[in-house]
Amino acid sequence: MGKLAGKVAVITGGNSGIGLATARQFVTQGAYVFIIGRRQSELDAAVAQIGKCVTAVAGDVTNLADLDRLYEIVKREKGRIDVLFANAGISTPRAPLGEIREQDFDSIFDINVKALLFTVQKALPLIADGGSILLNASVVASKGLPSTSVYSASKAAVRSFARTWTMDLKARKIRVNAISPGPTDTPILSPPGQTEEQSRQRKNYLAASVPLGRLGLADEIAQAAVFLASDDSSFMTGSELFVDGGRGQV
């Protein structure tokens, strides 16, 4: 029996990177998983990778109607949610103070903060008492890094949500925890328009900032998500679990 046997999970941004790796591991541990992402071709490829016990829904988490449609599908097919991983987010564009554009602020906060809030709030009627909510934060919420003030602030808001929602949901014994990854080797590090050499240089720069001397793997973050989703972490709520190679710790 897997650690998530019989559980129903929802993962936003489950079509690539950390979300996809987590969906695979959740299914391996016995869960049925719903994933949502914007690009149908990536969703189709994700379903092929996961192989079983998965439903993919095309949608944009910043569109509240798409979230409603996602949860209507979950309700119709499974009737409840045991684990919600609010994972979808962006890390760019970045700019130093003095060069931040309004549209850049809006795009980062719309998906990392507003969409995450409504992802959780709209799921509440379906989340089973005693369920687990996971929020994808970041080590940058605890570090002062150049040109990342807007992104870092958005992830600090996510960390704060884990604390306040723990209190809001304590009567239902729903646990809320944040995962804070360090630099992780996912497609987000190779955005469209960036050359292969630029991507390589960025990855090398980030790896050099990590005490363990390398980037994290999506599967390593996913293993932490399995822990927080399962009864292995039954006495944890309001917590932040760093999976960062030591970057935020020293």
C-alpha positions in Angstrom: 0.0 0.0 0.0 1.3 3.4 -1.0 1.5 6.4 1.4 -1.4 8.0 -0.5 -3.5 5.0 -1.2 -7.1 5.9 -2.0 -6.4 9.7 -1.9 -7.7 12.2 -4.4 -5.2 14.9 -5.3 -5.3 18.1 -7.3 -2.1 19.7 -8.6 -1.9 23.0 -10.4 0.8 23.4 -13.0 0.9 19.6 -13.1 1.9 19.5 -16.7 5.7 20.1 -16.2 8.5 20.5 -13.8 7.8 20.1 -10.1 4.1 19.6 -10.6 4.5 16.8 -13.1 7.1 15.1 -10.9 4.8 15.3 -8.0 1.9 13.9 -10.0 3.9 10.9 -10.9 5.0 10.2 -7.4 1.5 10.8 -6.0 0.2 8.2 -8.4 3.0 5.8 -7.5 2.0 6.2 -3.9 -1.6 5.2 -4.7 -3.4 8.5 -5.3 -5.7 9.5 -8.1 -4.5 12.9 -9.5 -6.1 15.8 -11.3 -3.7 18.2 -13.0 -4.4 21.5 -14.6 -2.2 23.4 -17.1 -2.5 25.9 -19.9 -1.0 24.0 -22.8 -2.9 21.0 -24.1 0.2 19.4 -25.8 2.1 19.4 -22.4 -0.9 18.0 -20.6 -1.2 15.2 -23.2 2.5 14.4 -22.7 2.1 14.5 -18.9 -0.7 12.1 -19.0 1.3 9.7 -21.1 4.2 9.9 -18.6 2.0 9.4 -15.6 0.2 6.5 -17.3 -2.8 5.9 -15.1 -5.0 7.4 -12.4 -4.9 10.9 -13.8 -7.3 13.4 -15.3 -5.9 16.4 -17.1 -7.8 19.7 -17.4 -6.8 22.5 -19.7 -7.1 25.8 -18.0 -5.4 28.9 -16.6 -5.4 29.3 -12.8 -5.6 33.0 -13.1 -9.0 32.6 -14.8 -11.5 31.9 -11.9 -14.0 30.3 -14.3 -11.3 27.7 -15.3 -10.8 26.9 -11.6 -14.6 26.5 -11.2 -14.6 24.1 -14.2 -11.7 22.1 -12.7 -13.5 21.6 -9.4 -16.7 20.7 -11.1 -14.9 17.9 -12.9 -13.3 16.8 -9.6 -16.7 16.8 -7.9 -18.3 14.9 -10.7 -15.6 12.2 -11.0 -14.4 11.8 -7.4 -16.6 13.9 -5.1 -13.8 15.2 -2.8 -10.2 16.3 -2.5 -7.8 14.9 0.0 -4.6 16.7 -1.1 -4.3 20.0 -2.9 -0.9 21.2 -4.2 -1.1 24.8 -5.3 2.0 24.6 -7.3 1.5 26.8 -10.4 3.7 29.9 -10.5 6.2 32.0 -12.4 9.6 33.5 -11.4 10.0 36.1 -14.2 10.3 38.9 -15.3 12.9 40.2 -12.9 14.2 43.7 -12.5 16.0 45.8 -9.9 14.2 48.5 -7.9 13.9 51.5 -10.2 13.2 49.4 -13.3 10.1 47.4 -12.2 7.1 47.8 -14.5 3.5 47.7 -13.4 2.7 44.9 -15.8 5.5 42.8 -14.5 4.3 43.2 -10.9 0.7 42.4 -11.9 1.7 39.2 -13.8 3.7 37.8 -11.0 1.2 38.6 -8.2 -1.7 37.5 -10.4 -0.5 33.9 -10.6 1.8 33.5 -7.6 -0.6 35.2 -5.0 -4.1 35.9 -6.4 -4.5 32.6 -8.4 -3.0 30.6 -5.5 -5.5 32.1 -3.1 -8.5 31.3 -5.2 -7.1 27.9 -6.1 -7.3 27.1 -2.4 -10.5 29.0 -1.5 -12.5 27.5 -4.4 -11.4 24.0 -3.4 -12.5 24.3 0.2 -16.0 22.8 -0.3 -14.4 19.7 -1.7 -11.5 19.3 0.6 -12.1 16.5 3.1 -11.8 17.3 6.8 -8.3 16.2 7.8 -7.0 16.9 4.3 -3.6 18.4 3.3 -2.9 21.6 1.4 0.5 22.2 0.0 1.7 25.6 -1.2 4.7 26.0 -3.4 6.7 28.9 -1.9 10.5 29.4 -2.5 13.8 29.9 -0.7 13.8 33.5 -2.2 11.1 34.4 0.4 13.9 34.2 3.0 16.8 35.6 1.0 17.7 39.1 -0.2 18.7 38.5 -3.8 19.2 41.3 -6.4 16.4 42.0 -9.0 14.0 39.6 -7.3 12.0 41.9 -5.0 8.6 41.3 -6.7 9.0 37.5 -7.1 10.4 37.2 -3.5 7.5 39.3 -2.1 5.0 37.1 -3.9 6.6 34.0 -2.3 6.7 35.6 1.1 2.9 36.1 0.7 2.6 32.3 0.0 4.6 31.5 3.2 2.3 33.8 5.1 -0.8 32.1 3.7 0.4 28.8 5.2 0.4 30.3 8.6 -2.9 32.2 8.4 -4.8 29.5 6.7 -3.6 27.0 9.3 -5.6 29.0 11.8 -8.6 29.5 9.5 -8.9 25.8 8.9 -7.9 24.3 12.2 -11.4 23.4 13.2 -11.5 21.1 10.1 -8.1 19.7 10.9 -6.9 20.6 7.4 -3.1 20.9 7.5 -1.5 23.7 5.4 2.2 23.6 4.8 4.6 25.4 2.4 7.4 23.8 0.4 10.3 26.1 -0.4 12.5 24.8 -3.1 15.9 26.1 -3.9 17.2 26.3 -7.5 15.7 23.3 -9.3 16.4 22.0 -12.7 13.0 22.4 -14.4 11.9 24.1 -17.7 11.4 27.3 -15.8 15.2 27.8 -16.0 15.1 27.7 -19.8 12.4 30.2 -20.7 11.4 30.8 -24.4 13.8 33.2 -26.1 16.8 32.1 -24.1 19.6 30.4 -25.9 21.1 27.1 -24.9 24.3 28.9 -23.8 22.4 31.4 -21.7 20.4 28.6 -20.0 23.7 26.8 -19.3 25.3 29.8 -17.8 22.3 30.6 -15.6 22.1 27.0 -14.3 25.9 27.1 -13.5 25.5 30.4 -11.7 22.6 29.1 -9.6 24.3 25.7 -8.9 27.4 27.6 -7.6 25.1 29.4 -5.0 24.0 26.1 -3.5 26.1 24.6 -0.7 25.6 21.1 -2.1 27.0 22.4 -5.4 24.2 21.5 -7.7 20.7 22.2 -8.8 17.8 20.3 -7.2 15.8 17.7 -9.1 12.1 18.0 -9.6 11.7 14.5 -8.1 13.5 15.6 -4.9 10.9 18.3 -4.4 8.2 15.8 -5.2 9.4 13.5 -2.5 9.0 16.3 0.0 5.5 16.9 -1.3 4.6 13.2 -0.8 5.8 13.6 2.8 3.7 16.6 3.5 0.7 15.1 1.8 0.8 11.9 3.7 0.3 10.8 7.3 4.1 10.9 7.7 3.7 14.6 8.4 0.6 14.3 10.5 1.9 16.6 13.2 3.0 19.4 10.8 0.9 22.4 9.9 1.8 26.0 9.2 5.3 24.9 8.5 7.8 25.7 5.8 9.8 22.8 4.5 13.0 23.9 2.8 14.3 21.6 0.0 17.1 23.8 -1.2 20.5 22.2 -0.9 21.2 24.5 2.0 20.9 27.7 0.0 18.5 29.4 2.4 20.2 28.0 5.6 23.8 29.2 5.5 
